[in-house]
């Protein structure tokens, strides 16, 4: 399918500094979006939808081509992502607003590049008076809210380990699987409505550096999180990615055979995926520790010069064994068969795509936020030497930043 021209204009103007998450929390617009890069150099809060496409209808390469119509120097970016299992036959009701994947151009963006702030507008190309069009666009989409910016304290529903042990049993007795990464969730029941952007702001105070995201496609439901894991980034034909896996907490060692094995399956997958589509490929000579306030992980960086379509690289890379298992296709089938809930966009891919660049993160350390519930997700990697109780404890630890916020702790 060819990329159709966008019927839009983009205007961008410099502004004074602004707390973007607080601004976003004060907007009544049903569609609200947020992204901050892991290095903290790019941040955007946005409202409304000027244009939207379904991920299954446009490749990443076509998304980039569509933005060329906005001008050679445009800084427009698509924001969105895709579900973990885009081949799943059904979409569960709690994820119906997200579907299998989408990309949007916001109506209004307030963004920061380094220390510089800008307001940007996308509006119909047939507008004869840009000033009047912007005023109308802002009045339509930027609506201050009466929403109370507070985080009501919630209580988690008791978690049962029965399903977890059942998945572990199926994996330990399965043939042809070297690793699988089951996930679980905890539901926090909320007595009063929650301000999603403020919830994310509080979370960021607990997580350390990460790719921060908030996707609210309609009123009453949002997907939010702060992921430590890059999936794919790049400029032009230069790509970067990384293999992140293995977990240690406190004084625990990352050097155990189990943690190294769990990480090596991810390294192998990423290396092979890049080798099929990039030449040359650079791999860091050794794994380093990615240190977060609540955990440490093994991390290996990769770079490559792409000679294939961007979508082909993505399709081979995603999902990685860090969130699925190894071999990937077999582990995805295992999870579809044995995991007792729909992951939706948990462990999917989220981020942005511009005319000549992209930045996508693995959507972990995340939650589905509704008006009366926050569903917090976490997963853990099983290899044949794993212990189910230890992996359960790992998921508890990964949920700790959310638990601190939702219990009202500081």
C-alpha positions in Angstrom: 0.0 0.0 0.0 1.4 3.4 -1.0 1.7 6.3 1.4 -1.0 8.9 0.7 -0.2 12.6 1.0 -1.1 14.1 4.4 -3.8 16.8 4.1 -2.1 18.8 6.9 0.1 21.8 7.6 2.4 22.0 10.6 3.3 25.2 12.5 5.7 25.4 15.4 6.5 28.4 17.6 8.8 28.8 20.6 7.4 29.2 24.1 8.3 29.7 27.7 9.2 26.6 29.8 6.3 24.4 31.0 5.8 21.4 33.2 4.4 19.3 30.4 2.9 16.4 32.4 1.1 18.9 34.7 -0.2 20.7 31.6 -1.4 17.5 30.1 -3.1 16.5 33.3 -5.1 19.7 33.2 -6.5 19.1 29.7 -10.0 17.7 29.2 -9.4 16.5 25.6 -10.3 12.8 25.5 -7.1 11.9 23.5 -3.9 12.7 25.4 -0.3 11.6 24.7 3.1 11.9 26.3 6.6 10.7 25.5 10.0 11.4 27.0 13.3 9.9 25.7 15.5 7.9 28.1 18.3 10.6 27.9 15.8 13.3 28.8 16.6 15.4 25.8 13.2 15.1 24.1 9.8 15.4 25.7 6.3 16.0 24.3 2.8 16.3 25.7 0.0 16.4 23.2 -3.7 16.4 22.8 -6.2 15.5 20.1 -5.7 13.7 16.8 -5.1 15.5 13.5 -4.5 12.3 11.6 -4.4 8.6 12.5 -3.4 5.4 10.7 -3.6 1.8 11.8 -0.2 0.1 12.2 -1.4 -2.8 10.0 -2.2 -0.5 7.1 1.2 1.3 6.9 4.8 0.2 7.2 7.3 2.2 9.2 8.9 3.2 5.8 5.5 4.4 4.6 4.9 6.4 7.8 8.2 8.2 7.2 7.4 8.9 3.5 4.0 10.4 4.5 5.8 13.0 6.7 7.9 14.3 3.8 4.8 16.1 2.6 5.0 18.4 5.6 8.2 19.9 4.4 11.9 18.9 4.3 12.6 20.6 7.7 9.5 19.5 9.5 9.9 18.0 13.0 6.6 16.2 12.8 6.5 12.8 14.5 4.0 10.0 14.6 3.3 8.7 18.1 1.9 5.3 19.0 2.9 1.7 18.8 1.8 -1.9 18.4 0.5 -4.7 20.6 2.8 -7.5 21.9 1.0 -10.2 19.8 -0.3 -8.4 16.7 -1.2 -11.8 15.2 -3.6 -12.7 18.0 -7.0 -13.5 16.5 -9.0 -11.4 19.0 -8.6 -8.1 20.9 -9.8 -8.4 24.5 -12.4 -5.8 25.6 -10.0 -3.9 27.9 -7.7 -3.2 25.0 -10.4 -2.4 22.4 -9.5 1.3 22.3 -6.0 0.4 21.3 -6.5 -2.3 18.8 -3.4 -4.1 17.4 -1.6 -0.8 16.8 -1.9 2.8 15.6 0.1 5.9 14.9 -1.2 9.4 15.4 -0.2 13.0 14.5 -1.5 15.1 17.5 -3.6 18.2 16.9 -1.5 20.2 19.4 1.9 19.4 20.9 3.8 21.1 23.6 7.4 19.8 23.3 10.8 20.3 24.7 14.2 19.8 22.9 16.9 20.0 25.5 16.0 23.2 27.3 14.0 24.8 24.5 10.2 24.6 24.4 7.8 24.8 21.5 4.1 24.6 20.7 3.2 22.8 17.4 -0.1 22.6 15.5 -1.3 20.3 12.8 -4.3 21.6 11.0 -6.1 21.1 7.6 -4.0 22.1 4.6 -7.0 23.9 3.0 -7.0 26.6 5.7 -6.7 30.0 4.0 -5.9 31.9 7.2 -3.3 30.1 9.3 -3.7 32.4 12.3 -7.5 31.9 12.4 -7.0 28.1 11.9 -4.6 27.9 14.8 -6.9 29.8 17.1 -9.8 27.6 16.1 -7.7 24.5 16.5 -6.5 25.5 19.9 -10.0 26.4 21.1 -11.2 22.9 19.9 -8.4 20.8 21.4 -6.9 22.7 24.3 -9.5 22.6 27.0 -8.6 23.1 30.7 -10.0 20.4 32.8 -11.6 20.4 36.3 -10.0 17.0 36.8 -8.5 16.8 40.3 -4.8 16.2 40.0 -4.3 13.7 42.9 -3.5 10.0 43.2 -6.1 8.3 45.3 -4.7 5.5 47.4 -5.8 2.1 46.1 -5.7 -1.5 47.3 -4.4 -4.4 45.3 -6.5 -7.5 44.8 -4.8 -10.5 46.3 -2.6 -12.3 43.8 -2.8 -16.1 43.3 0.2 -18.1 42.2 -1.8 -21.0 40.7 -1.7 -19.9 37.1 2.0 -18.9 37.5 2.9 -22.4 38.7 0.8 -23.9 35.8 2.8 -21.9 33.2 6.0 -22.9 34.8 5.0 -26.6 34.7 4.1 -26.4 31.0 7.4 -24.7 30.2 9.6 -27.2 32.2 8.0 -30.1 30.4 7.9 -28.5 26.9 10.3 -29.5 24.2 11.9 -27.0 21.8 11.8 -24.0 24.1 15.0 -22.6 25.6 13.4 -19.6 27.3 9.9 -18.2 27.9 8.8 -15.0 29.6 5.4 -15.2 31.2 3.7 -12.2 32.6 1.2 -11.4 35.3 -0.7 -8.4 36.6 -2.0 -6.9 39.8 -5.3 -4.9 39.8 -5.4 -1.9 42.0 -8.9 -0.8 42.7 -9.4 3.0 42.8 -12.2 4.6 44.7 -12.0 7.9 42.9 -11.0 8.9 39.4 -7.2 9.0 38.8 -5.3 11.7 36.9 -3.3 9.6 34.5 -0.6 12.1 33.6 0.0 12.9 37.3 0.2 9.2 38.1 3.0 8.9 35.5 4.7 11.9 36.9 4.8 10.3 40.3 6.0 7.0 38.8 8.9 8.7 37.1 10.1 9.8 40.6 10.6 6.1 41.4 12.0 4.5 38.2 15.2 6.2 37.2 15.9 7.0 33.6 13.7 5.4 31.0 11.4 5.8 28.0 8.3 7.4 29.5 5.0 7.1 27.7 1.3 7.9 28.2 -1.2 6.9 25.5 -4.9 7.8 26.0 -6.9 7.1 22.8 -10.2 7.9 24.5 -11.6 9.1 27.8 -11.4 6.7 30.7 -8.5 4.4 29.4 -4.8 4.9 29.1 -1.6 2.9 28.8 1.4 4.3 30.8 4.8 3.3 31.9 8.6 4.0 32.0 10.6 1.4 30.2 14.3 0.9 30.6 14.6 -1.0 27.3 15.3 0.4 23.9 13.9 -1.7 21.0 15.0 0.3 18.0 16.3 3.8 17.3 18.1 5.4 14.4 18.7 8.2 11.9 18.6 7.5 8.2 20.2 4.1 7.7 22.0 4.1 11.0 20.3 2.0 13.7 20.9 1.2 17.3 19.3 -1.4 19.6 20.2 -3.4 22.7 19.8 -6.7 24.4 18.5 -6.3 27.9 17.7 -9.3 30.2 18.6 -11.0 33.4 17.6 -9.4 36.7 19.2 -8.9 40.1 17.9 -7.1 43.1 19.9 -5.6 46.0 22.9 -7.8 46.8 21.9 -10.5 44.4 24.5 -11.3 41.7 23.9 -10.9 38.0 26.7 -13.3 37.3 24.7 -16.6 37.9 24.5 -19.1 35.1 20.7 -18.6 35.0 20.9 -14.8 34.5 23.7 -15.1 31.9 21.8 -17.7 30.0 18.6 -15.7 30.0 20.5 -12.7 28.6 22.5 -14.7 26.0 19.3 -15.8 24.2 18.4 -12.1 23.7 21.9 -11.3 22.5 21.7 -14.1 20.0 18.3 -13.0 18.6 19.3 -9.3 18.3 22.6 -10.2 16.6 21.0 -12.5 14.1 18.1 -10.0 13.3 20.6 -7.2 12.6 22.9 -9.4 10.6 20.1 -10.2 8.1 19.4 -6.5 7.4 22.5 -4.5 8.3 26.1 -4.4 7.2 28.3 -3.7 9.1 27.0 -4.6 12.5 28.8 -3.5 15.7 28.3 -5.3 19.0 29.6 -4.1 22.3 32.5 -6.3 23.4 31.0 -7.2 26.7 27.7 -6.9 28.7 27.4 -4.0 31.1 25.0 -3.6 34.0 22.0 -1.4 33.5 21.3 -0.1 37.0 17.9 1.1 38.1 16.7 2.1 41.6 14.8 -1.2 42.0 16.9 -3.7 39.9 19.9 -4.4 37.7 20.0 -6.0 34.2 22.5 -7.2 31.7 22.8 -4.9 28.7 24.6 -5.2 25.4 24.5 -2.4 22.8 24.3 -2.9 19.0 24.7 -0.6 16.0 24.1 -1.4 12.3 24.0 0.2 8.9 20.7 -0.8 7.3 20.4 -2.0 3.7 16.8 -3.3 4.0 13.4 -1.6 4.7 12.9 -0.4 8.2 9.8 -2.5 8.6 11.8 -5.6 7.8 14.3 -4.9 10.6 11.4 -4.3 13.0 9.6 -7.4 12.0 12.7 -9.6 12.6 13.6 -7.9 15.9 10.2 -7.6 17.6 9.3 -9.2 19.9 12.6 -10.0 21.4 13.3 -13.0 23.7 13.5 -10.4 26.6 9.7 -10.3 26.6 8.7 -13.5 24.7 11.3 -16.2 24.9 13.5 -18.3 22.6 12.9 -19.3 19.9 10.6 -16.3 19.5 7.9 -17.8 17.3 7.5 -20.9 19.5 7.5 -18.9 22.7 4.8 -16.5 21.4 2.6 -19.6 20.5 3.3 -21.0 24.0 2.2 -17.7 25.7 -0.9 -17.4 23.5 -1.8 -20.9 24.6 -1.0 -20.8 28.3 -1.0 -17.2 29.5 -4.4 -16.7 31.1 -5.0 -13.1 30.0 -4.5 -10.8 27.1 -1.3 -8.7 27.2 -2.6 -6.1 24.8 0.1 -3.5 24.5 2.0 -4.7 27.5 5.5 -5.7 26.2 4.5 -4.3 22.8 6.4 -1.4 21.1 5.8 2.3 21.8 7.5 5.4 20.6 7.7 7.8 17.7 8.6 7.9 14.0 9.7 11.0 12.0 10.6 11.5 8.3 14.1 10.2 8.8 14.4 8.8 12.3 12.6 6.7 15.0 12.8 5.8 18.6 10.9 2.8 19.9 10.9 1.2 23.4 9.7 -2.1 24.7 6.5 -1.3 26.6 7.3 -2.9 29.9 7.1 -1.5 33.5 3.7 -0.4 32.5 0.0 -0.3 33.5 -3.5 -0.1 31.9 -5.2 2.8 33.7 -9.0 3.1 33.7 -11.4 5.2 35.8 -11.5 2.8 38.7 -8.6 0.5 38.2 -4.8 0.5 37.6 -3.7 -2.9 36.2 0.1 -3.2 36.7 2.0 -5.7 34.5 5.3 -7.5 35.0 7.1 -10.5 33.5 10.1 -12.7 34.3 12.3 -14.9 32.1 12.2 -18.7 32.6 15.0 -21.0 31.5 15.3 -24.6 32.4 17.2 -23.8 35.6 14.6 -21.3 36.8 12.6 -21.6 40.0 9.0 -20.4 39.8 8.9 -18.8 43.2 12.0 -16.8 42.5 10.6 -15.6 39.2 7.4 -14.6 41.0 9.5 -12.5 43.4 11.2 -10.9 40.5 7.8 -9.7 39.1 6.9 -8.4 42.5 10.1 -6.3 42.5 9.4 -4.9 39.0 6.0 -3.7 40.2 7.5 -1.9 43.2 7.7 1.6 41.7 4.0 1.4 40.9 3.2 0.0 44.3 5.0 2.9 46.0 2.9 5.4 44.0 -0.4 3.6 44.4 0.0 3.1 48.1 0.7 6.8 48.6 4.2 6.3 49.8 6.9 8.9 49.1 
